């Protein structure tokens, strides 16, 4: 854990953390050094995806980030594509995935994907928004949609301690997602929801994390929230860490 003494030193340290380079959705800067740790879920997203890749010829990864996860699934089906809407990630994803034969499409509208009807045997989506109707449209009959989502209660204590408004996704949960998929005629094959913890061991890790997920506290700046950050830092110095809710849910849906 980083020892920080004095407001000026803490402020300078947090500015440095906020300016650290962030690429894709790879939190290795925090996780590889043990500064942030997500508690295990009761399922493994990668295993669930690999189970349903056998024998398929077409795969779409929605919201591929920097392509980190999709590239780890190699060898990939003959027709594999990816989408990404976050501008800084698009070139990173293309550099990683194009050598593997994967075309990366920029997508700004979940309701208008650049694919023909019934294009994919398998669509995967980890922590990305989606339109249920559009997923159904591009999914082949008997094809599967696998998604792991970040629930609306995720990191709720972070907002509370910062005295920031609750996330605009606060009501996003398994029940709502299942209902939406059922409404468009997709059959739910598996579903699970977990409330575990994400543990942070220093305040700099929290600042870096908030920079990487700007939708959690959209108006976040170190200057605006510095007094609250000092208070959180004091809690960490006292206990050695701080825990926030990690809200995840998982669905496999099938188009009959």
Phi, psi and omega in degrees: 000139181283125175272128181230132181234129176088142183298319182296317180293320178296315180301313181297321179297317181291323175300318179297317179297319181295334182269000176296143182291135178233128181229145179060214171240039184264111181267026184297332177304325179265317189284322183291337178261002177074017182279339176220140181215123173270132178291151183298146174268169181274007173218166176238112185302315181299316180297319180297320179293312182300324180301329185255010176271343184297124174080359181275158180244348183220135185218138173236131173254111181275128180066059188289350184066233175267012180080010185299310184290313183301318180296333181287348181271358182305140007285140184262158175301159184305317181250093179239131181228163178218152173239156175203138181248351183267112191310313182299338183273340192298310180293325177298315180296317180297318180296325181279322191263330182299323175298341178268003180085016183258125175271132181253122179258136170282129180231124179251347184227113181300336184273000182216084180267145188277049182225151179287163175302143175052054183268334194234137172287326184217131173241127179243151186205111179245108174066035180234147176289163180197159172257118180305318181295321180289323174301313180299319183301316187268356179273133176292157174297137187072005176282162183242144172246121180242122179225140166245124185244152172272119182285164186291342179274359183300129176060025184300327180293332178298314178296320181297315181291330178276354186056039178260156177301149177296155181303144178290351177262017190306327184266009180279121184206178184300314182301317180295316182295317179299316180301317181295320179290322176297323183298330180266003174096013176273143182264128179280121181264318178219149175206144180200147179224135180233142167241103178242214184225150164245127184252132177244138183255354174203156186291331177297324178296322179294319179296315178299318180297315180295328175293324184284334180237072189296344179286343181292313175226086190302330182261020185294128165219155178297320182298314184293322188252016189299317182298319178292322177297322176299318180295319178295320178300320179297321177297318180294317179299327182285314186264338183097347180191173170219141181251139172236156178296132172250109185252115180227148169219158191225136180221138163243123179239146184239140173264115183281000000 
